[in-house]
Amino acid sequence: MNQKIKKIERVSITDQVVKQLQELIISGEIKMGDRLPTEFELCEQLGVGRSTVREAFRVLAATGMIEIKAGKGAFVRNNHENSFDNIKHWFVEKHAELSELIEVRMAIEPLALRLAVKRASDASIDQISEIHEAFKKAVKRNNRIELATLDESFHNAIIDASGNSLLIKIGRLIADPMMEFRTRSFAVTKNVNHATVPHGEIVQSLIDKNEETAVRAMLSHLEIAREDMEKVVKN
């Protein structure tokens, strides 16, 4: 297995760690039920810090690809747990919690975007635009984990661009439960397309410095996310 892992060399370190571990799991190099290498072992093999490995484990656990057992380590989960029936069961079980998360997002993200229109630097807008372009490319690869991490990066970058430290803290607070929502939602193909167009409209509104268009685009985007969730639950 050591020969299969490549040393991380450049940007998006956590995403690269996630991608390598995902490839090992999908290829069968690490099989269902197997324990992943320890944090220390991965730090040595990948040449990254422990916080990066922990973040990668967080992402993979949120996707349902691995399960972290206290005192035992991280284990590959059964891939049948990602079937549509199980995705639907998860949405039904988490429906109340997810509804509250979306309500909070509908309060803070339009505000963050309104502030970002006023305050975002050209570098911040370029970063948001680049994440959007990467998301569009990931759609073609149909990689839901990559899509989920890029979607999280897109929304976090907008909140960061607001320059409001409290909004940034709130955004990070809901990041973990939202990551699981994103990965399970993007397992439904049409939900991926529902994110791509609104993201483009949000980016354009930032470039145009148009507050009202930006807020409408964000609210529409989040309302579509709510509708997608309800459709899965009722299907």
FIMI-335748 format. One record per residue: residue in three letters; x, y, z of N, C-alpha, C in turn; residue number from 1. Coordinates in nm, 2 decimals, padded with zeros to 4 digits. Layout:
N
Ala, X, Y, Z, X, Y, Z, X, Y, Z, NUM
...
***
This chain:
235
Met, 00.08, -00.12, 00.00, 00.00, 00.00, 00.00, 00.09, 00.13, 00.00, 1
Asn, 00.20, 00.12, 00.06, 00.29, 00.24, 00.07, 00.32, 00.29, -00.07, 2
Gln, 00.34, 00.20, -00.16, 00.38, 00.25, -00.30, 00.26, 00.32, -00.37, 3
Lys, 00.14, 00.30, -00.32, 00.02, 00.36, -00.39, 00.00, 00.50, -00.35, 4
Ile, 00.06, 00.54, -00.23, 00.03, 00.68, -00.18, 00.14, 00.77, -00.23, 5
Lys, 00.10, 00.89, -00.29, 00.20, 00.98, -00.34, 00.21, 01.10, -00.24, 6
Lys, 00.33, 01.16, -00.23, 00.35, 01.27, -00.14, 00.28, 01.39, -00.19, 7
Ile, 00.21, 01.46, -00.10, 00.14, 01.58, -00.13, 00.24, 01.70, -00.16, 8
Glu, 00.22, 01.77, -00.27, 00.32, 01.87, -00.31, 00.27, 02.01, -00.31, 9
Arg, 00.14, 02.04, -00.33, 00.10, 02.17, -00.36, -00.04, 02.21, -00.30, 10
Val, -00.11, 02.30, -00.36, -00.23, 02.36, -00.30, -00.34, 02.26, -00.27, 11
Ser, -00.44, 02.30, -00.20, -00.56, 02.22, -00.17, -00.51, 02.08, -00.10, 12
Ile, -00.43, 02.09, 00.00, -00.37, 01.97, 00.06, -00.48, 01.88, 00.11, 13
Thr, -00.57, 01.93, 00.18, -00.68, 01.84, 00.24, -00.75, 01.77, 00.13, 14
Asp, -00.79, 01.84, 00.02, -00.86, 01.78, -00.09, -00.78, 01.67, -00.16, 15
Gln, -00.64, 01.69, -00.17, -00.56, 01.59, -00.23, -00.55, 01.47, -00.14, 16
Val, -00.54, 01.48, -00.01, -00.54, 01.37, 00.08, -00.67, 01.29, 00.07, 17
Val, -00.79, 01.36, 00.07, -00.92, 01.30, 00.05, -00.92, 01.22, -00.07, 18
Lys, -00.87, 01.28, -00.18, -00.88, 01.22, -00.31, -00.80, 01.09, -00.32, 19
Gln, -00.68, 01.09, -00.26, -00.59, 00.97, -00.26, -00.66, 00.86, -00.18, 20
Leu, -00.71, 00.89, -00.06, -00.77, 00.79, 00.02, -00.90, 00.74, -00.05, 21
Gln, -00.97, 00.83, -00.11, -01.09, 00.78, -00.18, -01.06, 00.69, -00.29, 22
Glu, -00.95, 00.72, -00.37, -00.91, 00.63, -00.48, -00.86, 00.49, -00.43, 23
Leu, -00.80, 00.49, -00.31, -00.76, 00.36, -00.26, -00.88, 00.28, -00.21, 24
Ile, -00.98, 00.35, -00.17, -01.10, 00.27, -00.12, -01.18, 00.22, -00.24, 25
Ile, -01.20, 00.31, -00.34, -01.28, 00.28, -00.46, -01.21, 00.16, -00.54, 26
Ser, -01.07, 00.17, -00.55, -01.00, 00.07, -00.62, -00.99, -00.07, -00.55, 27
Gly, -01.03, -00.07, -00.42, -01.02, -00.19, -00.35, -00.89, -00.22, -00.28, 28
Glu, -00.80, -00.12, -00.30, -00.67, -00.14, -00.23, -00.69, -00.14, -00.07, 29
Ile, -00.79, -00.06, -00.03, -00.84, -00.07, 00.11, -00.98, -00.12, 00.10, 30
Lys, -01.01, -00.23, 00.15, -01.14, -00.29, 00.13, -01.24, -00.26, 00.24, 31
Met, -01.37, -00.29, 00.21, -01.47, -00.26, 00.31, -01.44, -00.33, 00.44, 32
Gly, -01.45, -00.26, 00.55, -01.42, -00.32, 00.68, -01.28, -00.30, 00.73, 33
Asp, -01.19, -00.27, 00.63, -01.05, -00.25, 00.66, -01.03, -00.12, 00.74, 34
Arg, -00.93, -00.13, 00.83, -00.89, 00.00, 00.90, -00.79, 00.08, 00.82, 35
Leu, -00.81, 00.21, 00.81, -00.71, 00.29, 00.74, -00.59, 00.31, 00.83, 36
Pro, -00.48, 00.35, 00.76, -00.36, 00.38, 00.84, -00.39, 00.48, 00.95, 37
Thr, -00.31, 00.48, 01.05, -00.33, 00.58, 01.16, -00.30, 00.72, 01.11, 38
Glu, -00.34, 00.82, 01.19, -00.31, 00.96, 01.16, -00.16, 00.97, 01.14, 39
Phe, -00.08, 00.92, 01.24, 00.06, 00.93, 01.24, 00.12, 00.87, 01.11, 40
Glu, 00.07, 00.75, 01.08, 00.13, 00.68, 00.96, 00.10, 00.76, 00.83, 41
Leu, -00.02, 00.82, 00.82, -00.06, 00.90, 00.70, 00.02, 01.03, 00.70, 42
Cys, 00.05, 01.09, 00.81, 00.13, 01.21, 00.81, 00.27, 01.18, 00.76, 43
Glu, 00.33, 01.06, 00.80, 00.46, 01.02, 00.75, 00.46, 00.99, 00.60, 44
Gln, 00.36, 00.91, 00.56, 00.35, 00.87, 00.42, 00.32, 00.98, 00.32, 45
Leu, 00.23, 01.08, 00.36, 00.19, 01.18, 00.28, 00.27, 01.31, 00.29, 46
Gly, 00.34, 01.32, 00.40, 00.42, 01.44, 00.42, 00.34, 01.56, 00.45, 47
Val, 00.23, 01.54, 00.53, 00.14, 01.65, 00.57, 00.13, 01.65, 00.73, 48
Gly, 00.06, 01.75, 00.78, 00.04, 01.76, 00.92, -00.08, 01.68, 00.97, 49
Arg, -00.08, 01.66, 01.10, -00.19, 01.58, 01.16, -00.33, 01.65, 01.14, 50
Ser, -00.33, 01.79, 01.15, -00.46, 01.86, 01.13, -00.51, 01.83, 00.99, 51
Thr, -00.43, 01.82, 00.89, -00.47, 01.79, 00.75, -00.54, 01.66, 00.74, 52
Val, -00.47, 01.56, 00.80, -00.52, 01.42, 00.80, -00.66, 01.41, 00.87, 53
Arg, -00.67, 01.48, 00.99, -00.79, 01.48, 01.06, -00.90, 01.55, 00.98, 54
Glu, -00.87, 01.65, 00.91, -00.97, 01.72, 00.83, -01.02, 01.63, 00.71, 55
Ala, -00.92, 01.55, 00.66, -00.96, 01.46, 00.55, -01.05, 01.35, 00.60, 56
Phe, -01.01, 01.30, 00.72, -01.10, 01.20, 00.79, -01.24, 01.25, 00.81, 57
Arg, -01.25, 01.38, 00.85, -01.38, 01.44, 00.88, -01.46, 01.44, 00.75, 58
Val, -01.40, 01.48, 00.64, -01.47, 01.48, 00.51, -01.52, 01.34, 00.47, 59
Leu, -01.43, 01.25, 00.48, -01.46, 01.11, 00.44, -01.57, 01.05, 00.53, 60
Ala, -01.56, 01.08, 00.66, -01.67, 01.03, 00.75, -01.80, 01.10, 00.72, 61
Ala, -01.80, 01.23, 00.69, -01.92, 01.30, 00.65, -01.99, 01.24, 00.53, 62
Thr, -01.91, 01.19, 00.44, -01.96, 01.13, 00.32, -02.02, 00.99, 00.34, 63
Gly, -01.99, 00.93, 00.45, -02.03, 00.80, 00.48, -01.94, 00.69, 00.42, 64
Met, -01.82, 00.74, 00.37, -01.72, 00.64, 00.31, -01.64, 00.57, 00.42, 65
Ile, -01.62, 00.64, 00.53, -01.55, 00.58, 00.64, -01.62, 00.60, 00.77, 66
Glu, -01.59, 00.52, 00.87, -01.65, 00.54, 01.01, -01.53, 00.55, 01.10, 67
Ile, -01.54, 00.65, 01.19, -01.43, 00.66, 01.29, -01.48, 00.60, 01.42, 68
Lys, -01.41, 00.50, 01.47, -01.44, 00.44, 01.60, -01.35, 00.48, 01.70, 69
Ala, -01.40, 00.54, 01.81, -01.32, 00.59, 01.92, -01.22, 00.48, 01.97, 70
Gly, -01.09, 00.52, 01.98, -00.99, 00.43, 02.03, -00.95, 00.32, 01.94, 71
Lys, -01.01, 00.31, 01.82, -00.98, 00.20, 01.73, -00.93, 00.25, 01.59, 72
Gly, -00.98, 00.36, 01.55, -00.93, 00.42, 01.42, -01.04, 00.44, 01.32, 73
Ala, -01.00, 00.46, 01.20, -01.10, 00.48, 01.09, -01.11, 00.36, 01.00, 74
Phe, -01.24, 00.32, 00.97, -01.26, 00.20, 00.90, -01.35, 00.23, 00.77, 75
Val, -01.33, 00.15, 00.67, -01.41, 00.17, 00.54, -01.55, 00.11, 00.57, 76
Arg, -01.65, 00.19, 00.53, -01.79, 00.14, 00.55, -01.83, 00.07, 00.43, 77
Asn, -01.94, -00.01, 00.45, -02.00, -00.09, 00.34, -02.06, 00.01, 00.24, 78
Asn, -02.02, -00.01, 00.11, -02.07, 00.08, 00.01, -02.22, 00.08, -00.02, 79
His, -02.29, -00.03, 00.03, -02.43, -00.03, 00.01, -02.50, 00.07, 00.10, 80
Glu, -02.43, 00.13, 00.19, -02.49, 00.24, 00.28, -02.51, 00.36, 00.20, 81
Asn, -02.45, 00.37, 00.08, -02.47, 00.49, -00.01, -02.58, 00.47, -00.12, 82
Ser, -02.66, 00.36, -00.11, -02.77, 00.34, -00.20, -02.87, 00.45, -00.18, 83
Phe, -02.96, 00.46, -00.28, -03.06, 00.57, -00.27, -03.15, 00.55, -00.15, 84
Asp, -03.19, 00.42, -00.12, -03.27, 00.39, -00.01, -03.21, 00.44, 00.12, 85
Asn, -03.08, 00.42, 00.13, -03.01, 00.46, 00.25, -02.99, 00.61, 00.26, 86
Ile, -02.97, 00.67, 00.14, -02.96, 00.82, 00.13, -03.10, 00.88, 00.18, 87
Lys, -03.21, 00.82, 00.13, -03.34, 00.87, 00.16, -03.36, 00.85, 00.31, 88
His, -03.33, 00.74, 00.37, -03.34, 00.71, 00.51, -03.27, 00.81, 00.59, 89
Trp, -03.15, 00.85, 00.55, -03.07, 00.95, 00.62, -03.14, 01.09, 00.62, 90
Phe, -03.19, 01.13, 00.50, -03.26, 01.25, 00.49, -03.39, 01.26, 00.58, 91
Val, -03.46, 01.14, 00.58, -03.58, 01.14, 00.66, -03.54, 01.15, 00.81, 92
Glu, -03.44, 01.08, 00.85, -03.39, 01.07, 00.99, -03.34, 01.21, 01.04, 93
Lys, -03.28, 01.28, 00.94, -03.21, 01.41, 00.98, -03.30, 01.53, 00.93, 94
His, -03.42, 01.51, 00.89, -03.50, 01.61, 00.83, -03.51, 01.74, 00.91, 95
Ala, -03.55, 01.72, 01.04, -03.56, 01.84, 01.13, -03.43, 01.92, 01.14, 96
Glu, -03.33, 01.85, 01.17, -03.20, 01.91, 01.18, -03.15, 01.98, 01.05, 97
Leu, -03.17, 01.92, 00.94, -03.14, 01.98, 00.81, -03.22, 02.10, 00.78, 98
Ser, -03.35, 02.10, 00.81, -03.44, 02.21, 00.79, -03.39, 02.33, 00.87, 99
Glu, -03.34, 02.31, 00.99, -03.29, 02.42, 01.07, -03.16, 02.47, 01.02, 100
Leu, -03.07, 02.38, 00.97, -02.95, 02.42, 00.91, -02.97, 02.52, 00.78, 101
Ile, -03.07, 02.48, 00.70, -03.10, 02.56, 00.58, -03.16, 02.69, 00.63, 102
Glu, -03.24, 02.69, 00.73, -03.30, 02.82, 00.78, -03.19, 02.91, 00.83, 103
Val, -03.09, 02.86, 00.90, -02.98, 02.94, 00.94, -02.90, 02.99, 00.82, 104
Arg, -02.87, 02.90, 00.72, -02.80, 02.94, 00.60, -02.87, 03.05, 00.53, 105
Met, -03.01, 03.05, 00.53, -03.08, 03.15, 00.45, -03.08, 03.28, 00.53, 106
Ala, -03.04, 03.28, 00.65, -03.03, 03.40, 00.73, -02.89, 03.46, 00.71, 107
Ile, -02.78, 03.38, 00.72, -02.65, 03.43, 00.72, -02.58, 03.44, 00.59, 108
Glu, -02.61, 03.35, 00.49, -02.54, 03.36, 00.37, -02.58, 03.47, 00.27, 109
Pro, -02.71, 03.51, 00.27, -02.74, 03.63, 00.19, -02.67, 03.75, 00.25, 110
Leu, -02.67, 03.76, 00.38, -02.60, 03.87, 00.45, -02.45, 03.87, 00.42, 111
Ala, -02.39, 03.75, 00.43, -02.25, 03.74, 00.40, -02.22, 03.79, 00.25, 112
Leu, -02.31, 03.75, 00.16, -02.29, 03.78, 00.02, -02.30, 03.93, 00.00, 113
Arg, -02.40, 03.99, 00.07, -02.42, 04.13, 00.06, -02.30, 04.21, 00.10, 114
Leu, -02.24, 04.16, 00.21, -02.12, 04.23, 00.26, -02.00, 04.20, 00.17, 115
Ala, -02.00, 04.08, 00.11, -01.89, 04.05, 00.02, -01.89, 04.13, -00.10, 116
Val, -02.01, 04.17, -00.15, -02.02, 04.25, -00.27, -01.96, 04.39, -00.24, 117
Lys, -01.97, 04.43, -00.11, -01.92, 04.56, -00.07, -01.77, 04.56, -00.04, 118
Arg, -01.72, 04.44, 00.02, -01.59, 04.44, 00.08, -01.49, 04.35, 00.01, 119
Ala, -01.54, 04.26, -00.07, -01.44, 04.15, -00.13, -01.34, 04.22, -00.21, 120
Ser, -01.21, 04.17, -00.19, -01.10, 04.22, -00.28, -01.11, 04.14, -00.41, 121
Asp, -01.04, 04.20, -00.51, -01.03, 04.13, -00.64, -00.98, 03.99, -00.62, 122
Ala, -00.88, 03.97, -00.53, -00.82, 03.84, -00.51, -00.93, 03.74, -00.46, 123
Ser, -01.01, 03.79, -00.37, -01.12, 03.70, -00.31, -01.22, 03.66, -00.41, 124
Ile, -01.26, 03.76, -00.50, -01.35, 03.73, -00.61, -01.29, 03.63, -00.71, 125
Asp, -01.16, 03.65, -00.73, -01.09, 03.55, -00.82, -01.09, 03.41, -00.76, 126
Gln, -01.07, 03.40, -00.63, -01.07, 03.27, -00.56, -01.21, 03.21, -00.57, 127
Ile, -01.31, 03.28, -00.55, -01.45, 03.23, -00.55, -01.48, 03.18, -00.70, 128
Ser, -01.44, 03.26, -00.79, -01.46, 03.22, -00.93, -01.38, 03.09, -00.97, 129
Glu, -01.26, 03.08, -00.92, -01.18, 02.96, -00.95, -01.24, 02.84, -00.89, 130
Ile, -01.29, 02.85, -00.77, -01.36, 02.74, -00.71, -01.48, 02.70, -00.79, 131
His, -01.56, 02.79, -00.84, -01.67, 02.76, -00.92, -01.63, 02.69, -01.05, 132
Glu, -01.52, 02.73, -01.11, -01.47, 02.67, -01.23, -01.43, 02.52, -01.20, 133
Ala, -01.36, 02.50, -01.09, -01.32, 02.37, -01.04, -01.45, 02.28, -01.02, 134
Phe, -01.55, 02.34, -00.96, -01.68, 02.27, -00.94, -01.74, 02.22, -01.07, 135
Lys, -01.74, 02.31, -01.17, -01.80, 02.27, -01.30, -01.72, 02.15, -01.36, 136
Lys, -01.59, 02.15, -01.35, -01.51, 02.04, -01.40, -01.53, 01.91, -01.32, 137
Ala, -01.56, 01.93, -01.19, -01.58, 01.81, -01.10, -01.72, 01.75, -01.14, 138
Val, -01.81, 01.83, -01.19, -01.94, 01.78, -01.23, -01.92, 01.67, -01.34, 139
Lys, -01.83, 01.70, -01.43, -01.81, 01.61, -01.54, -01.75, 01.48, -01.49, 140
Arg, -01.68, 01.48, -01.38, -01.62, 01.36, -01.33, -01.72, 01.29, -01.24, 141
Asn, -01.83, 01.35, -01.20, -01.93, 01.29, -01.12, -01.87, 01.24, -00.99, 142
Asn, -01.79, 01.32, -00.93, -01.72, 01.28, -00.80, -01.79, 01.35, -00.69, 143
Arg, -01.88, 01.29, -00.61, -01.96, 01.36, -00.52, -01.88, 01.41, -00.40, 144
Ile, -01.77, 01.34, -00.36, -01.69, 01.39, -00.25, -01.62, 01.52, -00.29, 145
Glu, -01.56, 01.52, -00.42, -01.50, 01.64, -00.47, -01.60, 01.75, -00.48, 146
Leu, -01.72, 01.72, -00.53, -01.82, 01.82, -00.54, -01.86, 01.88, -00.40, 147
Ala, -01.87, 01.80, -00.31, -01.91, 01.84, -00.17, -01.80, 01.93, -00.11, 148
Thr, -01.67, 01.89, -00.13, -01.56, 01.98, -00.07, -01.55, 02.11, -00.14, 149
Leu, -01.57, 02.11, -00.28, -01.57, 02.23, -00.35, -01.69, 02.32, -00.32, 150
Asp, -01.80, 02.26, -00.30, -01.92, 02.34, -00.26, -01.90, 02.41, -00.13, 151
Glu, -01.85, 02.33, -00.03, -01.81, 02.39, 00.10, -01.71, 02.50, 00.08, 152
Ser, -01.61, 02.48, 00.00, -01.51, 02.59, -00.02, -01.57, 02.71, -00.08, 153
Phe, -01.66, 02.69, -00.17, -01.73, 02.80, -00.24, -01.81, 02.89, -00.14, 154
His, -01.89, 02.83, -00.06, -01.97, 02.90, 00.04, -01.88, 02.96, 00.15, 155
Asn, -01.78, 02.89, 00.19, -01.69, 02.94, 00.30, -01.62, 03.06, 00.24, 156
Ala, -01.57, 03.06, 00.12, -01.50, 03.17, 00.06, -01.58, 03.29, 00.05, 157
Ile, -01.71, 03.28, 00.03, -01.80, 03.39, 00.03, -01.82, 03.45, 00.17, 158
Ile, -01.84, 03.36, 00.26, -01.85, 03.41, 00.40, -01.72, 03.48, 00.45, 159
Asp, -01.60, 03.42, 00.41, -01.48, 03.48, 00.45, -01.47, 03.62, 00.38, 160
Ala, -01.51, 03.64, 00.26, -01.50, 03.76, 00.19, -01.59, 03.87, 00.25, 161
Ser, -01.69, 03.83, 00.34, -01.77, 03.93, 00.41, -01.69, 04.01, 00.50, 162
Gly, -01.58, 03.96, 00.55, -01.49, 04.03, 00.65, -01.56, 04.04, 00.78, 163
Asn, -01.66, 03.96, 00.81, -01.73, 03.97, 00.94, -01.69, 03.84, 01.02, 164
Ser, -01.61, 03.86, 01.12, -01.56, 03.75, 01.20, -01.67, 03.66, 01.26, 165
Leu, -01.78, 03.72, 01.31, -01.88, 03.64, 01.37, -01.95, 03.55, 01.26, 166
Leu, -01.98, 03.61, 01.15, -02.04, 03.53, 01.04, -01.94, 03.41, 01.00, 167
Ile, -01.82, 03.44, 01.00, -01.72, 03.34, 00.97, -01.72, 03.22, 01.07, 168
Lys, -01.73, 03.26, 01.20, -01.74, 03.16, 01.30, -01.87, 03.07, 01.29, 169
Ile, -01.98, 03.14, 01.26, -02.10, 03.07, 01.25, -02.10, 02.97, 01.13, 170
Gly, -02.04, 03.02, 01.02, -02.02, 02.94, 00.90, -01.94, 02.81, 00.93, 171
Arg, -01.84, 02.83, 01.01, -01.75, 02.71, 01.04, -01.83, 02.62, 01.13, 172
Leu, -01.91, 02.67, 01.22, -01.98, 02.59, 01.31, -02.08, 02.49, 01.25, 173
Ile, -02.14, 02.53, 01.13, -02.23, 02.44, 01.06, -02.16, 02.36, 00.95, 174
Ala, -02.03, 02.38, 00.94, -01.96, 02.31, 00.83, -01.97, 02.16, 00.83, 175
Asp, -01.95, 02.10, 00.95, -01.95, 01.95, 00.96, -02.09, 01.89, 00.92, 176
Pro, -02.20, 01.93, 00.98, -02.33, 01.87, 00.94, -02.36, 01.91, 00.79, 177
Met, -02.32, 02.02, 00.74, -02.35, 02.06, 00.61, -02.26, 01.97, 00.51, 178
Met, -02.15, 01.93, 00.55, -02.07, 01.84, 00.46, -02.14, 01.71, 00.43, 179
Glu, -02.20, 01.65, 00.54, -02.27, 01.53, 00.52, -02.39, 01.55, 00.43, 180
Phe, -02.46, 01.66, 00.45, -02.58, 01.70, 00.37, -02.53, 01.71, 00.22, 181
Arg, -02.42, 01.78, 00.20, -02.37, 01.80, 00.06, -02.34, 01.67, -00.01, 182
Thr, -02.27, 01.58, 00.06, -02.22, 01.46, -00.01, -02.34, 01.37, -00.04, 183
Arg, -02.44, 01.36, 00.05, -02.55, 01.27, 00.03, -02.64, 01.34, -00.08, 184
Ser, -02.66, 01.47, -00.07, -02.74, 01.54, -00.17, -02.68, 01.52, -00.31, 185
Phe, -02.55, 01.54, -00.33, -02.48, 01.53, -00.46, -02.48, 01.38, -00.51, 186
Ala, -02.52, 01.29, -00.43, -02.53, 01.15, -00.48, -02.65, 01.14, -00.57, 187
Val, -02.74, 01.24, -00.56, -02.85, 01.24, -00.65, -02.81, 01.34, -00.77, 188
Thr, -02.80, 01.28, -00.89, -02.73, 01.35, -01.00, -02.80, 01.49, -01.03, 189
Lys, -02.93, 01.50, -01.03, -02.99, 01.62, -01.07, -02.96, 01.73, -00.97, 190
Asn, -02.93, 01.70, -00.84, -02.90, 01.80, -00.74, -02.77, 01.87, -00.77, 191
Val, -02.68, 01.80, -00.84, -02.55, 01.86, -00.88, -02.58, 01.98, -00.98, 192
Asn, -02.66, 01.95, -01.08, -02.69, 02.06, -01.18, -02.77, 02.17, -01.11, 193
His, -02.84, 02.15, -01.01, -02.92, 02.25, -00.94, -02.82, 02.35, -00.87, 194
Ala, -02.70, 02.31, -00.84, -02.60, 02.40, -00.78, -02.52, 02.48, -00.87, 195
Thr, -02.49, 02.42, -00.99, -02.40, 02.48, -01.09, -02.44, 02.62, -01.14, 196
Val, -02.57, 02.62, -01.18, -02.62, 02.75, -01.24, -02.62, 02.86, -01.13, 197
Pro, -02.68, 02.84, -01.02, -02.68, 02.94, -00.91, -02.55, 02.99, -00.87, 198
His, -02.45, 02.90, -00.86, -02.31, 02.94, -00.83, -02.26, 03.04, -00.93, 199
Gly, -02.29, 03.01, -01.06, -02.25, 03.10, -01.17, -02.31, 03.24, -01.15, 200
Glu, -02.44, 03.24, -01.12, -02.51, 03.37, -01.10, -02.45, 03.45, -00.98, 201
Ile, -02.41, 03.37, -00.87, -02.36, 03.44, -00.76, -02.22, 03.50, -00.79, 202
Val, -02.14, 03.42, -00.86, -02.01, 03.48, -00.90, -02.02, 03.60, -00.99, 203
Gln, -02.11, 03.60, -01.08, -02.13, 03.71, -01.17, -02.18, 03.83, -01.10, 204
Ser, -02.27, 03.81, -01.00, -02.31, 03.93, -00.92, -02.20, 03.99, -00.84, 205
Leu, -02.11, 03.91, -00.79, -01.99, 03.96, -00.72, -01.90, 04.04, -00.81, 206
Ile, -01.88, 03.99, -00.93, -01.80, 04.06, -01.03, -01.87, 04.20, -01.07, 207
Asp, -02.00, 04.19, -01.08, -02.08, 04.32, -01.12, -02.10, 04.41, -01.00, 208
Lys, -02.07, 04.36, -00.88, -02.09, 04.44, -00.75, -02.24, 04.48, -00.74, 209
Asn, -02.32, 04.38, -00.77, -02.47, 04.40, -00.76, -02.53, 04.33, -00.64, 210
Glu, -02.56, 04.40, -00.54, -02.60, 04.34, -00.41, -02.74, 04.27, -00.43, 211
Glu, -02.83, 04.34, -00.49, -02.97, 04.28, -00.49, -02.97, 04.15, -00.58, 212
Thr, -02.90, 04.15, -00.69, -02.89, 04.03, -00.77, -02.82, 03.92, -00.69, 213
Ala, -02.72, 03.96, -00.62, -02.64, 03.86, -00.54, -02.73, 03.79, -00.44, 214
Val, -02.81, 03.87, -00.36, -02.89, 03.82, -00.26, -03.00, 03.73, -00.32, 215
Arg, -03.07, 03.78, -00.43, -03.17, 03.69, -00.49, -03.11, 03.56, -00.54, 216
Ala, -02.99, 03.56, -00.59, -02.93, 03.44, -00.64, -02.90, 03.34, -00.53, 217
Met, -02.85, 03.40, -00.41, -02.82, 03.31, -00.30, -02.95, 03.25, -00.24, 218
Leu, -03.05, 03.33, -00.22, -03.18, 03.29, -00.16, -03.24, 03.18, -00.25, 219
Ser, -03.24, 03.20, -00.38, -03.29, 03.11, -00.48, -03.21, 02.97, -00.47, 220
His, -03.08, 02.99, -00.46, -03.00, 02.87, -00.45, -03.03, 02.78, -00.33, 221
Leu, -03.05, 02.85, -00.21, -03.08, 02.78, -00.09, -03.22, 02.72, -00.09, 222
Glu, -03.31, 02.79, -00.15, -03.45, 02.74, -00.16, -03.45, 02.62, -00.25, 223
Ile, -03.37, 02.61, -00.36, -03.36, 02.49, -00.44, -03.30, 02.38, -00.36, 224
Ala, -03.20, 02.41, -00.27, -03.15, 02.30, -00.19, -03.25, 02.24, -00.09, 225
Arg, -03.34, 02.33, -00.04, -03.44, 02.29, 00.05, -03.54, 02.20, -00.03, 226
Glu, -03.58, 02.24, -00.15, -03.67, 02.17, -00.23, -03.61, 02.03, -00.27, 227
Asp, -03.49, 02.03, -00.30, -03.42, 01.90, -00.33, -03.43, 01.80, -00.22, 228
Met, -03.41, 01.85, -00.10, -03.41, 01.77, 00.02, -03.55, 01.72, 00.04, 229
Glu, -03.65, 01.80, 00.02, -03.79, 01.76, 00.04, -03.83, 01.65, -00.06, 230
Lys, -03.78, 01.66, -00.18, -03.81, 01.57, -00.29, -03.75, 01.43, -00.25, 231
Val, -03.63, 01.43, -00.20, -03.57, 01.30, -00.16, -03.66, 01.23, -00.05, 232
Val, -03.70, 01.32, 00.05, -03.78, 01.26, 00.16, -03.91, 01.21, 00.12, 233
Lys, -03.97, 01.27, 00.02, -04.11, 01.23, -00.02, -04.11, 01.13, -00.13, 234
Asn, -03.99, 01.11, -00.20, -03.99, 01.02, -00.31, -04.03, 00.88, -00.27, 235
***
